[in-house]
Amino acid sequence: MSSSDSPKVSGRKADKDKDGGNDDEKGGFFDKVKDFIQDVGEKIEEAVTIGAPSADVIGIHIPHVSLEKIELIVDVMIVNPNPVPIPLVDIEYSIESEGRKLVSGTIPDAGTIHARGTETIKIPLLLIYDDIRSTYKEIKPGSIIPYRVKVVLHIDIPVLGRISIPLQKNGKIPVPYRPDVDIEKIKFEQFSFEESTATLHLNLDNKNDFDLGLNSMDYEVWLANVSIASAELKESTNIKKQEITTMNLPISFRPKDFGSAMWDMIRGKGTGYSIKGHIDVNTPFGHMKIPISKEGGTTRLKKGDDDDDDDKD
């Protein structure tokens, strides 16, 4: 067969073979684009996944307590797993004691929790003792009462909408009672009408169900309407719960300032007195400065070597 008889490939077939090679290249390109788009889509989906936040009460602190009120701070930790900030619409709170509602309220527009963040918010609560005692007569001054703090967080979350997270925590709080104060006796160490020194025996009756750790005391004492002592005493002692603690306070005064009232004192008659001041104490619930006072009390003057058997009035 001559070379002229050899089969020849037409231009059309050659073009087809050539096109087929381009199809493979185009298929690889489109697969890469498809994979890229899918990968981006998965990342976007992962980024916009919305979940519910979590919260927990991690502590309750008492920054201030007095005879009139007690302040509490509730620490709530909130975890936001979302890639966007979420608003804390409002916070509902209440404090109960054995089924009795002591206080309740709402804190509006409580702020925003940052994206993928953990934050601790502080919820201030205030209890006024007069309000508690006027509502619940059975709650006695000086007692320690159990309480339960209830908190509900209302949070607005994209896609999910508004959700509520209820929380609670138990504890105990005091209902403080001011210690009773009484001058048991005044014992002379040295007596003269110009200047006398004596020891004032002061009783502090702690009717609370908790100890008072005394740090200091300031006081002023009047005897027969004459001021005989005014001082600040720095002394550490423990005033035990439901017990009477006696403080021995050194004093000096001028008996001649009392006039004719001094003769009644010398004869052993009861002498009227008044005392006012403050005690600075530590308690299991925090530091307190408590006023002490008594007016119209009666005490007796004793010599330093007198027998103590009949000292009390």
DRENLUMGU-267571 format. One record per atom (N, C-alpha, C): residue in three letters; x, y, z. Coordinates in pm, whole numbers, padded with zeros to 5 digits, always signed. Example, Ala and Ser with C-alpha at 12.3 -4.5 7.8 and 13.67 -1.06 7.14 Angstrom:
ALA+01319-00569+00780;ALA+01230-00450+00780;ALA+01320-00330+00780;SER+01285-00225+00708;SER+01367-00106+00714;SER+01290+00003+00787;
END
This chain:
MET+00087-00118+00000;MET+00000+00000+00000;MET+00090+00122+00000;SER+00051+00215-00082;SER+00131+00336-00093;SER+00100+00428+00021;SER+00194+00517+00033;SER+00173+00611+00143;SER+00050+00692+00123;SER+00006+00702+00001;SER-00117+00780-00022;SER-00239+00708+00024;ASP-00225+00569+00037;ASP-00341+00492+00083;ASP-00351+00481+00234;SER-00255+00531+00310;SER-00258+00523+00457;SER-00372+00605+00513;PRO-00441+00550+00620;PRO-00553+00626+00678;PRO-00504+00756+00738;LYS-00582+00856+00724;LYS-00549+00989+00775;LYS-00651+01033+00879;VAL-00603+01103+00979;VAL-00692+01158+01084;VAL-00739+01293+01038;SER-00869+01305+01040;SER-00925+01432+00992;SER-00896+01542+01094;GLY-00905+01660+01051;GLY-00885+01776+01140;GLY-00987+01782+01250;ARG-01111+01733+01221;ARG-01218+01735+01321;ARG-01183+01647+01439;LYS-01129+01525+01410;LYS-01095+01433+01518;LYS-00981+01488+01600;ALA-00886+01542+01530;ALA-00773+01600+01602;ALA-00819+01711+01695;ASP-00914+01789+01645;ASP-00967+01897+01730;ASP-01039+01841+01852;LYS-01110+01726+01830;LYS-01185+01665+01940;LYS-01093+01616+02048;ASP-00981+01547+01999;ASP-00884+01500+02098;ASP-00825+01616+02176;LYS-00802+01721+02102;LYS-00748+01839+02168;LYS-00844+01896+02269;ASP-00973+01902+02238;ASP-01075+01953+02332;ASP-01087+01866+02455;GLY-01073+01731+02431;GLY-01084+01640+02545;GLY-00979+01670+02649;GLY-00862+01702+02609;GLY-00758+01740+02704;GLY-00795+01863+02782;ASN-00860+01960+02724;ASN-00903+02082+02793;ASN-01011+02053+02896;ASP-01098+01951+02866;ASP-01206+01916+02961;ASP-01148+01869+03093;ASP-01039+01792+03087;ASP-00977+01745+03211;ASP-00923+01861+03294;GLU-00861+01954+03223;GLU-00807+02068+03295;GLU-00918+02153+03357;LYS-01026+02170+03280;LYS-01137+02252+03333;LYS-01204+02183+03451;GLY-01216+02049+03442;GLY-01277+01977+03554;GLY-01197+01994+03681;GLY-01069+01990+03677;GLY-00985+02009+03794;GLY-00999+02148+03852;PHE-01010+02246+03767;PHE-01027+02384+03814;PHE-01159+02401+03888;PHE-01266+02348+03825;PHE-01398+02363+03887;PHE-01408+02286+04019;ASP-01338+02172+04025;ASP-01337+02096+04151;ASP-01271+02177+04262;LYS-01163+02245+04226;LYS-01094+02327+04325;LYS-01182+02442+04372;VAL-01250+02504+04275;VAL-01342+02613+04311;VAL-01454+02562+04401;LYS-01506+02444+04366;LYS-01614+02384+04446;LYS-01566+02355+04588;ASP-01446+02296+04598;ASP-01391+02266+04731;ASP-01368+02393+04811;PHE-01321+02497+04745;PHE-01296+02625+04811;PHE-01426+02683+04866;ILE-01530+02681+04780;ILE-01659+02736+04823;ILE-01716+02656+04939;GLN-01702+02523+04934;GLN-01752+02439+05041;GLN-01677+02466+05171;ASP-01546+02482+05159;ASP-01464+02509+05277;ASP-01502+02643+05340;VAL-01520+02745+05254;VAL-01562+02876+05303;VAL-01699+02868+05368;GLY-01788+02793+05307;GLY-01922+02778+05362;GLY-01921+02714+05499;GLU-01836+02609+05513;GLU-01827+02543+05642;GLU-01772+02637+05748;LYS-01673+02719+05710;LYS-01616+02814+05805;LYS-01719+02919+05845;ILE-01798+02966+05748;ILE-01902+03065+05778;ILE-02006+03004+05869;GLU-02044+02879+05839;GLU-02143+02813+05921;GLU-02093+02795+06064;GLU-01963+02758+06072;GLU-01904+02744+06204;GLU-01900+02877+06279;ALA-01873+02984+06206;ALA-01861+03116+06268;ALA-01994+03169+06316;VAL-02102+03134+06248;VAL-02231+03191+06284;VAL-02315+03095+06367;THR-02257+02982+06412;THR-02332+02891+06497;THR-02365+02961+06629;ILE-02491+02961+06669;ILE-02537+03032+06789;ILE-02573+02931+06896;GLY-02522+02953+07015;GLY-02553+02865+07128;GLY-02595+02945+07250;ALA-02659+02878+07344;ALA-02705+02944+07467;ALA-02589+02966+07562;PRO-02581+03082+07624;PRO-02475+03107+07724;PRO-02503+03030+07853;SER-02402+03018+07937;SER-02417+02955+08068;SER-02382+03056+08176;ALA-02433+03033+08297;ALA-02410+03126+08408;ALA-02408+03051+08540;ASP-02342+03111+08640;ASP-02336+03050+08773;ASP-02309+03158+08876;VAL-02367+03142+08996;VAL-02338+03231+09108;VAL-02210+03181+09174;ILE-02103+03259+09166;ILE-01973+03213+09216;ILE-01940+03270+09353;GLY-02024+03358+09406;GLY-01997+03410+09540;GLY-02093+03520+09580;ILE-02107+03537+09712;ILE-02186+03647+09770;ILE-02103+03713+09878;HIS-02088+03844+09869;HIS-02006+03920+09964;HIS-02093+04020+10039;ILE-02049+04054+10161;ILE-02118+04153+10244;ILE-02023+04270+10264;PRO-02031+04375+10179;PRO-01939+04488+10193;PRO-01972+04578+10311;HIS-02098+04575+10359;HIS-02136+04665+10469;HIS-02251+04603+10548;VAL-02238+04608+10680;VAL-02347+04567+10768;VAL-02349+04662+10887;SER-02469+04700+10928;SER-02487+04789+11043;SER-02615+04748+11114;LEU-02653+04826+11216;LEU-02779+04797+11285;LEU-02899+04829+11199;GLU-02881+04912+11096;GLU-02993+04956+11013;GLU-03011+04874+10885;LYS-02900+04825+10827;LYS-02911+04760+10696;LYS-02794+04667+10673;ILE-02810+04584+10570;ILE-02701+04498+10525;ILE-02698+04501+10373;GLU-02577+04516+10318;GLU-02560+04517+10174;GLU-02493+04387+10130;LEU-02542+04330+10021;LEU-02485+04209+09966;LEU-02449+04233+09820;ILE-02341+04171+09774;ILE-02302+04173+09634;ILE-02301+04029+09584;VAL-02384+04001+09483;VAL-02390+03867+09423;VAL-02304+03867+09297;ASP-02202+03780+09294;ASP-02115+03767+09177;ASP-02166+03656+09087;VAL-02203+03693+08963;VAL-02254+03597+08865;VAL-02159+03592+08746;MET-02108+03472+08716;MET-02019+03454+08602;MET-02100+03405+08482;ILE-02087+03475+08367;ILE-02160+03440+08245;ILE-02059+03406+08136;VAL-02081+03294+08068;VAL-01996+03250+07957;VAL-02076+03262+07827;ASN-02026+03343+07733;ASN-02090+03361+07602;ASN-02008+03287+07496;PRO-02059+03174+07443;PRO-01984+03096+07344;PRO-01999+03149+07202;ASN-02077+03253+07182;ASN-02112+03300+07048;ASN-02010+03400+06994;PRO-02002+03408+06859;PRO-01906+03500+06796;PRO-01954+03644+06795;VAL-02069+03671+06856;VAL-02123+03807+06860;VAL-02159+03842+07004;PRO-02152+03969+07040;PRO-02194+04011+07175;PRO-02343+03985+07194;ILE-02383+03961+07319;ILE-02525+03941+07347;ILE-02567+04038+07458;PRO-02682+04102+07441;PRO-02729+04197+07544;PRO-02797+04126+07661;LEU-02764+04174+07781;LEU-02832+04127+07902;LEU-02948+04223+07926;VAL-03066+04179+07886;VAL-03183+04268+07883;VAL-03216+04320+08022;ASP-03236+04230+08118;ASP-03259+04271+08256;ASP-03232+04155+08350;ILE-03227+04187+08478;ILE-03201+04087+08583;ILE-03311+04098+08688;GLU-03377+03988+08714;GLU-03473+03981+08825;GLU-03403+03919+08945;TYR-03433+03971+09064;TYR-03371+03917+09184;TYR-03469+03916+09300;SER-03445+03828+09395;SER-03524+03825+09519;SER-03441+03756+09626;ILE-03469+03791+09751;ILE-03409+03724+09866;ILE-03523+03671+09953;GLU-03518+03542+09983;GLU-03620+03479+10066;GLU-03555+03417+10189;SER-03634+03406+10296;SER-03589+03338+10417;SER-03701+03249+10467;GLU-03681+03119+10452;GLU-03779+03020+10496;GLU-03918+03051+10440;GLY-03922+03080+10310;GLY-04049+03107+10242;GLY-04097+03249+10251;ARG-04028+03335+10326;ARG-04068+03475+10340;ARG-03985+03561+10246;LYS-04051+03638+10162;LYS-03979+03724+10069;LYS-03934+03850+10142;LEU-03802+03871+10146;LEU-03746+03986+10216;LEU-03732+04107+10125;VAL-03693+04084+10000;VAL-03677+04193+09904;VAL-03678+04135+09764;SER-03722+04215+09667;SER-03721+04171+09527;SER-03716+04295+09439;GLY-03677+04275+09313;GLY-03670+04387+09220;GLY-03616+04344+09085;THR-03597+04443+08998;THR-03547+04420+08862;THR-03442+04525+08828;ILE-03334+04480+08765;ILE-03231+04570+08716;ILE-03240+04573+08564;PRO-03287+04684+08503;PRO-03302+04689+08357;PRO-03170+04723+08288;ASP-03164+04688+08157;ASP-03048+04725+08074;ASP-02917+04695+08147;ALA-02896+04568+08175;ALA-02784+04529+08261;ALA-02650+04520+08189;GLY-02646+04554+08059;GLY-02517+04555+07989;GLY-02509+04454+07877;THR-02386+04430+07829;THR-02361+04340+07716;THR-02248+04244+07751;ILE-02266+04118+07712;ILE-02163+04017+07733;ILE-02083+04005+07603;HIS-01952+04023+07609;HIS-01868+04025+07490;HIS-01866+03889+07420;ALA-01835+03893+07288;ALA-01830+03772+07208;ALA-01723+03677+07260;ARG-01758+03549+07265;ARG-01667+03443+07310;ARG-01593+03485+07437;GLY-01666+03538+07530;GLY-01603+03590+07652;GLY-01665+03533+07778;THR-01594+03548+07887;THR-01640+03513+08020;THR-01633+03638+08106;GLU-01745+03676+08163;GLU-01749+03798+08243;GLU-01822+03772+08374;THR-01780+03847+08476;THR-01847+03840+08606;THR-01920+03971+08631;ILE-02049+03963+08649;ILE-02128+04081+08680;ILE-02160+04082+08829;LYS-02170+04200+08887;LYS-02196+04215+09030;LYS-02335+04274+09049;ILE-02418+04204+09124;ILE-02556+04245+09148;ILE-02568+04294+09292;PRO-02586+04425+09315;PRO-02597+04477+09452;PRO-02739+04459+09507;LEU-02747+04411+09631;LEU-02875+04392+09698;LEU-02870+04463+09833;LEU-02984+04513+09878;LEU-02992+04588+10003;LEU-03111+04541+10086;LEU-03084+04510+10213;LEU-03190+04473+10306;LEU-03195+04576+10418;ILE-03314+04633+10441;ILE-03336+04728+10550;ILE-03400+04652+10666;TYR-03334+04649+10782;TYR-03383+04567+10892;TYR-03520+04610+10944;ASP-03545+04739+10947;ASP-03677+04785+10994;ASP-03789+04731+10906;ASP-03766+04725+10775;ASP-03866+04671+10682;ASP-03889+04523+10710;ILE-03781+04451+10737;ILE-03795+04307+10763;ILE-03870+04284+10892;ARG-03831+04356+10999;ARG-03894+04333+11129;ARG-04039+04379+11132;SER-04071+04485+11057;SER-04210+04532+11055;SER-04300+04436+10979;THR-04244+04363+10884;THR-04323+04268+10805;THR-04330+04132+10872;TYR-04221+04090+10929;TYR-04215+03957+10992;TYR-04174+03972+11138;LYS-04273+03978+11224;LYS-04249+04002+11366;LYS-04170+03889+11431;GLU-04177+03769+11373;GLU-04111+03654+11434;GLU-03960+03655+11415;ILE-03909+03742+11327;ILE-03764+03754+11310;ILE-03710+03842+11421;LYS-03634+03783+11511;LYS-03590+03853+11631;LYS-03456+03922+11610;PRO-03440+04043+11665;PRO-03308+04108+11663;PRO-03205+04021+11734;GLY-03086+04016+11677;GLY-02980+03935+11734;GLY-02969+03797+11674;SER-03066+03759+11592;SER-03067+03624+11535;SER-02988+03616+11405;ILE-02959+03493+11365;ILE-02900+03465+11234;ILE-03004+03389+11154;ILE-03039+03440+11036;ILE-03144+03376+10958;ILE-03089+03322+10826;PRO-03143+03207+10781;PRO-03102+03155+10651;PRO-03167+03236+10540;TYR-03101+03243+10425;TYR-03161+03313+10311;TYR-03130+03238+10182;ARG-03208+03268+10082;ARG-03186+03215+09947;ARG-03197+03331+09848;VAL-03089+03354+09776;VAL-03091+03455+09670;VAL-03132+03388+09540;LYS-03233+03444+09474;LYS-03276+03395+09343;LYS-03251+03504+09238;VAL-03186+03464+09129;VAL-03154+03557+09021;VAL-03199+03495+08889;VAL-03265+03574+08805;VAL-03303+03529+08671;VAL-03243+03627+08570;LEU-03157+03576+08482;LEU-03096+03657+08376;LEU-03180+03645+08250;HIS-03222+03757+08194;HIS-03296+03758+08068;HIS-03201+03808+07959;ILE-03173+03721+07862;ILE-03072+03748+07761;ILE-03135+03738+07622;ASP-03101+03834+07535;ASP-03153+03837+07398;ASP-03044+03785+07304;ILE-03069+03668+07242;ILE-02968+03603+07158;ILE-03015+03602+07013;PRO-02930+03641+06917;PRO-02966+03634+06775;PRO-03007+03492+06737;VAL-03106+03481+06651;VAL-03160+03354+06602;VAL-03244+03285+06710;LEU-03189+03264+06829;LEU-03261+03193+06934;LEU-03368+03280+07001;GLY-03348+03410+07002;GLY-03442+03499+07068;GLY-03410+03515+07216;ARG-03508+03554+07295;ARG-03485+03579+07437;ARG-03491+03448+07515;ILE-03394+03430+07604;ILE-03393+03315+07693;ILE-03376+03365+07836;SER-03412+03280+07932;SER-03398+03314+08074;SER-03315+03207+08142;ILE-03221+03252+08228;ILE-03135+03160+08302;ILE-03160+03182+08451;PRO-03226+03088+08519;PRO-03250+03102+08663;PRO-03131+03051+08744;LEU-03097+03124+08851;LEU-02987+03087+08939;LEU-03030+03107+09084;GLN-02964+03040+09177;GLN-02992+03062+09319;GLN-02872+03021+09404;LYS-02867+03079+09524;LYS-02758+03052+09618;LYS-02810+03070+09759;ASN-02768+02982+09851;ASN-02811+02988+09990;ASN-02701+03044+10079;GLY-02741+03099+10192;GLY-02644+03150+10288;GLY-02712+03190+10418;LYS-02641+03263+10503;LYS-02696+03312+10629;LYS-02657+03458+10649;ILE-02749+03535+10706;ILE-02722+03675+10736;ILE-02769+03705+10879;PRO-02708+03807+10943;PRO-02748+03842+11079;PRO-02858+03948+11080;VAL-02928+03953+11190;VAL-03017+04067+11220;VAL-02961+04128+11349;PRO-02862+04218+11339;PRO-02783+04260+11456;PRO-02866+04330+11563;TYR-02822+04312+11686;TYR-02885+04376+11802;TYR-02778+04455+11877;ARG-02810+04577+11914;ARG-02715+04660+11986;ARG-02695+04608+12128;PRO-02571+04584+12170;PRO-02549+04534+12307;PRO-02600+04633+12411;ASP-02656+04578+12518;ASP-02696+04661+12632;ASP-02571+04698+12711;VAL-02569+04820+12764;VAL-02454+04867+12840;VAL-02500+04908+12979;ASP-02417+04879+13080;ASP-02454+04910+13218;ASP-02327+04931+13300;ILE-02326+05037+13381;ILE-02214+05059+13473;ILE-02245+04983+13601;GLU-02172+04875+13621;GLU-02198+04791+13738;GLU-02159+04862+13866;LYS-02040+04926+13864;LYS-01994+04996+13983;LYS-01879+05088+13944;ILE-01847+05181+14034;ILE-01730+05267+14019;ILE-01648+05254+14146;LYS-01526+05204+14134;LYS-01440+05182+14250;LYS-01332+05289+14257;PHE-01327+05359+14369;PHE-01225+05462+14389;PHE-01089+05398+14419;GLU-00989+05447+14353;GLU-00852+05408+14384;GLU-00787+05515+14474;GLN-00816+05639+14443;GLN-00764+05750+14522;GLN-00870+05859+14525;PHE-00899+05911+14644;PHE-01008+06007+14656;PHE-00957+06136+14722;SER-00991+06248+14657;SER-00979+06380+14717;SER-01077+06469+14644;PHE-01118+06578+14709;PHE-01218+06664+14645;PHE-01160+06736+14523;GLU-01028+06750+14517;GLU-00967+06818+14403;GLU-00951+06724+14283;GLU-00910+06601+14309;GLU-00888+06506+14200;GLU-00899+06364+14254;SER-00979+06284+14190;SER-00996+06144+14231;SER-00975+06053+14111;THR-00920+05936+14136;THR-00905+05833+14032;THR-00989+05713+14070;ALA-01044+05647+13970;ALA-01132+05534+13996;ALA-01132+05440+13875;THR-01192+05323+13896;THR-01210+05226+13787;THR-01359+05206+13765;LEU-01400+05227+13643;LEU-01540+05212+13606;LEU-01560+05072+13549;HIS-01648+04995+13611;HIS-01676+04858+13566;HIS-01798+04862+13473;LEU-01771+04846+13345;LEU-01875+04859+13243;LEU-01912+04722+13189;ASN-02040+04687+13195;ASN-02090+04560+13144;ASN-02147+04577+13003;LEU-02103+04492+12911;LEU-02159+04487+12776;LEU-02232+04353+12760;ASP-02362+04361+12740;ASP-02446+04241+12729;ASP-02472+04214+12580;ASN-02403+04113+12526;ASN-02416+04079+12384;ASN-02531+03980+12366;LYS-02643+04028+12318;LYS-02761+03943+12300;LYS-02771+03886+12158;ASN-02663+03901+12081;ASN-02661+03844+11946;ASN-02624+03696+11952;ASP-02660+03626+11845;ASP-02625+03485+11832;ASP-02488+03468+11766;PHE-02404+03570+11776;PHE-02268+03562+11723;PHE-02177+03650+11807;ASP-02049+03612+11811;ASP-01950+03687+11890;ASP-01921+03823+11827;LEU-01877+03915+11912;LEU-01831+04046+11867;LEU-01684+04061+11908;GLY-01597+04074+11810;GLY-01455+04093+11838;GLY-01424+04240+11854;LEU-01407+04285+11978;LEU-01388+04427+12005;LEU-01249+04473+11962;ASN-01245+04582+11884;ASN-01119+04645+11845;ASN-01092+04771+11926;SER-01196+04851+11946;SER-01181+04976+12019;SER-01317+05024+12067;MET-01315+05122+12156;MET-01438+05178+12209;MET-01415+05325+12244;ASP-01508+05410+12202;ASP-01507+05548+12249;ASP-01631+05570+12336;TYR-01617+05651+12438;TYR-01728+05665+12532;TYR-01718+05798+12606;GLU-01832+05841+12659;GLU-01840+05953+12752;GLU-01939+05915+12861;VAL-01900+05943+12986;VAL-01981+05904+13100;VAL-02019+06028+13180;TRP-02148+06033+13216;TRP-02197+06140+13303;TRP-02242+06079+13435;LEU-02200+06138+13544;LEU-02240+06094+13677;LEU-02308+06213+13744;ALA-02434+06194+13784;ALA-02513+06303+13841;ALA-02510+06426+13749;ASN-02524+06400+13618;ASN-02529+06504+13514;ASN-02397+06578+13495;VAL-02288+06526+13553;VAL-02156+06585+13535;VAL-02070+06487+13455;SER-02008+06535+13347;SER-01923+06448+13268;SER-01796+06414+13346;ILE-01772+06284+13367;ILE-01656+06242+13446;ILE-01550+06171+13363;ALA-01583+06132+13241;ALA-01485+06061+13159;ALA-01525+06070+13013;SER-01426+06086+12929;SER-01446+06086+12785;SER-01315+06040+12722;ALA-01318+05926+12653;ALA-01193+05870+12603;ALA-01220+05771+12490;GLU-01113+05732+12423;GLU-01117+05625+12324;GLU-01021+05517+12369;LEU-01074+05397+12385;LEU-00997+05285+12436;LEU-00965+05188+12323;LYS-00836+05162+12303;LYS-00793+05063+12205;LYS-00767+04933+12279;GLU-00858+04839+12264;GLU-00843+04712+12336;GLU-00908+04601+12255;SER-00837+04489+12244;SER-00890+04374+12172;SER-00940+04271+12273;THR-01067+04237+12260;THR-01126+04134+12345;THR-01244+04074+12272;ASN-01285+03957+12314;ASN-01398+03889+12250;ASN-01521+03901+12338;ILE-01624+03965+12285;ILE-01752+03976+12355;ILE-01837+03859+12308;LYS-01845+03756+12391;LYS-01908+03632+12348;LYS-02060+03646+12333;LYS-02113+03567+12242;LYS-02257+03571+12216;LYS-02336+03527+12340;GLN-02447+03597+12363;GLN-02539+03567+12473;GLN-02468+03568+12609;GLU-02364+03652+12621;GLU-02294+03664+12749;GLU-02267+03810+12782;ILE-02237+03836+12912;ILE-02202+03971+12958;ILE-02051+03977+12976;THR-01990+04076+12914;THR-01846+04098+12927;THR-01823+04229+13003;THR-01734+04225+13100;THR-01706+04344+13182;THR-01577+04410+13136;MET-01585+04541+13111;MET-01468+04622+13076;MET-01432+04709+13195;ASN-01304+04714+13231;ASN-01256+04800+13340;ASN-01192+04925+13280;LEU-01256+05039+13301;LEU-01212+05164+13240;LEU-01158+05259+13345;PRO-01033+05300+13338;PRO-00978+05397+13434;PRO-01033+05537+13408;ILE-01073+05607+13512;ILE-01125+05743+13498;ILE-01067+05831+13607;SER-01072+05961+13587;SER-01035+06059+13690;SER-01129+06177+13679;PHE-01168+06235+13792;PHE-01261+06348+13791;PHE-01244+06429+13919;ARG-01312+06543+13924;ARG-01304+06635+14039;ARG-01434+06626+14118;PRO-01435+06557+14232;PRO-01557+06542+14311;PRO-01623+06673+14349;LYS-01544+06781+14364;LYS-01605+06909+14407;LYS-01698+06965+14300;ASP-01683+06915+14172;ASP-01772+06962+14066;ASP-01915+06912+14084;PHE-01935+06811+14172;PHE-02068+06752+14189;PHE-02153+06827+14291;GLY-02091+06915+14370;GLY-02168+06989+14470;GLY-02227+06898+14574;SER-02353+06925+14612;SER-02418+06847+14718;SER-02443+06702+14679;ALA-02445+06673+14545;ALA-02467+06535+14501;ALA-02356+06443+14548;MET-02236+06499+14571;MET-02125+06416+14614;MET-02150+06357+14753;TRP-02219+06432+14841;TRP-02245+06381+14975;TRP-02337+06259+14970;ASP-02432+06261+14879;ASP-02518+06143+14864;ASP-02437+06023+14815;MET-02340+06048+14725;MET-02256+05938+14677;MET-02172+05880+14790;ILE-02115+05971+14872;ILE-02030+05927+14982;ILE-02110+05844+15082;ARG-02235+05880+15101;ARG-02320+05806+15195;ARG-02365+05671+15138;GLY-02328+05643+15013;GLY-02361+05513+14954;GLY-02494+05508+14883;LYS-02556+05623+14861;LYS-02683+05624+14789;LYS-02658+05599+14640;GLY-02759+05544+14574;GLY-02749+05519+14430;GLY-02728+05650+14354;THR-02642+05647+14254;THR-02608+05765+14178;THR-02650+05748+14032;GLY-02720+05846+13979;GLY-02764+05838+13841;GLY-02648+05858+13745;TYR-02652+05789+13633;TYR-02546+05803+13533;TYR-02604+05788+13392;SER-02527+05835+13296;SER-02557+05814+13155;SER-02426+05784+13083;ILE-02434+05706+12976;ILE-02315+05676+12897;ILE-02354+05669+12750;LYS-02268+05723+12666;LYS-02287+05716+12521;LYS-02151+05691+12456;GLY-02154+05620+12345;GLY-02030+05595+12272;GLY-02051+05496+12159;HIS-01942+05434+12115;HIS-01945+05336+12006;HIS-01845+05225+12035;ILE-01877+05106+11988;ILE-01779+04998+11990;ILE-01750+04959+11846;ASP-01622+04940+11818;ASP-01577+04899+11686;ASP-01547+04749+11693;VAL-01623+04668+11618;VAL-01614+04523+11634;VAL-01604+04453+11499;ASN-01547+04332+11504;ASN-01552+04240+11390;ASN-01656+04132+11419;THR-01730+04093+11316;THR-01828+03987+11329;THR-01803+03885+11218;PRO-01866+03766+11226;PRO-01853+03669+11118;PRO-01905+03721+10984;PHE-01977+03834+10987;PHE-02039+03888+10866;PHE-01974+04018+10819;GLY-01871+04062+10892;GLY-01802+04183+10852;GLY-01782+04278+10969;HIS-01719+04389+10938;HIS-01688+04491+11039;HIS-01811+04575+11069;MET-01827+04613+11196;MET-01939+04698+11237;MET-01893+04801+11339;LYS-01953+04918+11334;LYS-01936+05019+11438;LYS-02074+05040+11500;ILE-02088+04997+11626;ILE-02219+04991+11690;ILE-02229+05097+11799;PRO-02333+05178+11797;PRO-02351+05275+11907;PRO-02394+05206+12036;ILE-02347+05256+12149;ILE-02391+05208+12280;ILE-02438+05329+12359;SER-02541+05310+12437;SER-02590+05422+12519;SER-02684+05371+12627;LYS-02687+05448+12736;LYS-02784+05424+12842;LYS-02801+05553+12918;GLU-02926+05587+12943;GLU-02957+05708+13019;GLU-03047+05670+13136;GLY-03027+05740+13247;GLY-03111+05715+13363;GLY-03073+05591+13441;GLY-02950+05540+13421;GLY-02906+05426+13499;GLY-02869+05466+13640;THR-02853+05367+13728;THR-02814+05393+13867;THR-02699+05301+13904;THR-02596+05357+13968;THR-02483+05277+14014;THR-02440+05326+14152;ARG-02343+05258+14212;ARG-02294+05297+14344;ARG-02142+05318+14339;LEU-02096+05406+14425;LEU-01953+05429+14438;LEU-01899+05338+14548;LYS-01784+05273+14522;LYS-01723+05181+14617;LYS-01578+05219+14641;LYS-01532+05192+14760;LYS-01390+05209+14787;LYS-01313+05092+14727;GLY-01186+05116+14699;GLY-01106+05012+14635;GLY-01094+04885+14715;ASP-01105+04892+14850;ASP-01087+04772+14933;ASP-01220+04714+14979;ASP-01332+04764+14926;ASP-01463+04710+14962;ASP-01478+04568+14911;ASP-01556+04488+14985;ASP-01588+04352+14941;ASP-01680+04361+14820;ASP-01659+04271+14722;ASP-01739+04275+14599;ASP-01869+04199+14608;ASP-01896+04135+14722;ASP-02016+04051+14728;ASP-02143+04130+14703;ASP-02148+04254+14750;ASP-02272+04332+14733;ASP-02248+04452+14645;ASP-02156+04439+14549;ASP-02124+04554+14466;ASP-02237+04591+14372;LYS-02306+04493+14323;LYS-02407+04523+14222;LYS-02525+04593+14286;ASP-02580+04689+14209;ASP-02693+04768+14261;ASP-02817+04680+14264;
END
